[in-house]
Amino acid sequence: MTTSLLIIVLTMTLLAPAHAAPAPPTNVTGATYVEFDDSTGIWVLRGNPVAVTRGTMTVRATSMTYDSRQQIVRASGAVNFSDPSATLSSAQATFWLQEERLLAEGGVSGTFREGGQETHLRSQSLEAWRKDRRGIATGDVQIRRGEFTLASSRVEYLEMQHKATATGRSTMTTPEGQLSADRIEGLLDREEGVAEGNVEISIRPRGDPAGQPIEGRAPKATLRRSDSIAVLSGGATVRQGQNTATAQEITIDLQRNRVVATGQAHLVLYPPQR
């Protein structure tokens, strides 16, 4: 059936559960087809696109169902979510309006803004809690801020703390090189990473693209771009060309490509090849 926007807005507002806490009305625009089932309280909405707005949050998609009793929106077809601090797109999504929770699936792409900084996300799925500014992304996840990129199969992102924790085989990439581990905790605002479990690091020589990279292995490593250092600990091995160093802790100077080994250090050095 067709009906006026005013009737849609009033009806969807009045059908909210009586026991629910006071909430802003849910407004719908752009609908070219509207169907309502009074027995279930479910609306079917189609448009190019339909836009559902509640407070500062807006969801757009070509097709939606809205469960007015459970306050759940299910959207499909070029789904776009936006609020003052984030935008998100996906193939389909479910929104629990009362909980301010969403599950986006299929080609998820998002941008989060805070304090003039932008964090970009790509994944196959994302479950997010808007009040907590927390999200869990899975499936070919990539989180990027500035020159700092974190990739894994699963990443939990805490927006207020600027922290992303990647589990499963994870990789952190910066202009200086790449760090891989079973778990990486990235502090995005400080461009710092703490890696644990089968850590591997590869540092590119500055000013000498053809030079030998510095490669290292350790149980744990910390990379701090602000200090231009990477610290490998717990029994580390670093190699550059044929030269190797093993020690309890090895510090790599990212600017100067210099290695400092401390604690039971053992070096194997070869003369330069001519």
Buried (B, 14 or more C-beta within 10 A) or exposed (E): EEEEEEEBBEBBBEBBEEEEEEEEEBBBBBBEEBEBEEEEBBBBBBBEBBBBBBEEBBBBBBBBBBBBEBBBBBBBBBBBBBBEEBBBBBBBBBBBBEEBBBBBBBBBBBBBEBEEEEBBBBBBBBBBBBEEBBBBBBBEBBBBBBEBBBBBBBBBBBBEEBBBBBBEBBBBBBEBBBBBBBBBBBBBBEBBBBBBBEBBBEBBBBEEEEEEBBBBBBBBBBBBBEBBBBBBBEBBBBBBEEBBBBBBBBBBBBEEBEBBBEEEEEEEEEEEEE
